[in-house]
Amino acid sequence: MEEEERINGDFNHQVIPSITDWLDKNLFLEWGAIAGAVALGFIAGQVSNDKQS
């Protein structure tokens, strides 16, 4: 649509990209970040359990 392109062009310089935008565009990296967060949580849980023993 011509109007939508004009609106995007008018405000394009005000767009502030975020890491979530970047991850949404790269599905492989998004799942990698999720897997990394889960792994980090698992490791933190293991370390916590070792200290309590």
C-alpha positions in Angstrom: 0.0 0.0 0.0 1.3 3.4 -1.0 0.1 5.1 2.2 1.8 2.5 4.5 5.1 2.9 2.7 4.9 6.7 3.1 4.1 6.4 6.8 7.0 3.9 7.3 9.3 6.3 5.4 8.2 9.3 7.5 9.0 7.5 10.8 11.8 5.2 9.8 14.5 7.4 11.3 12.8 7.2 14.7 12.8 3.4 14.9 15.0 2.1 17.7 15.7 -1.6 17.0 15.8 -3.9 20.0 17.2 -7.3 20.7 13.8 -8.8 20.6 13.2 -7.4 17.1 16.5 -8.9 16.0 15.6 -12.3 17.5 12.2 -12.3 15.9 13.8 -11.9 12.5 16.3 -14.8 13.2 14.3 -17.8 14.4 17.4 -20.0 14.8 19.0 -17.4 17.2 15.8 -17.0 19.1 15.6 -20.7 19.9 19.3 -20.7 20.7 18.8 -17.9 23.2 15.9 -19.8 24.8 18.0 -23.0 25.0 20.9 -21.0 26.5 18.7 -19.4 29.1 17.3 -22.9 30.1 20.8 -24.4 30.2 22.0 -21.5 32.4 19.1 -21.9 34.8 19.8 -25.7 35.0 23.5 -25.1 35.7 22.6 -22.4 38.4 20.3 -24.9 40.0 23.0 -27.6 40.1 25.5 -25.2 41.6 23.0 -24.2 44.2 22.2 -27.8 45.1 25.9 -28.6 45.4 26.4 -25.7 47.9 23.5 -26.9 50.1 24.9 -30.5 50.3 
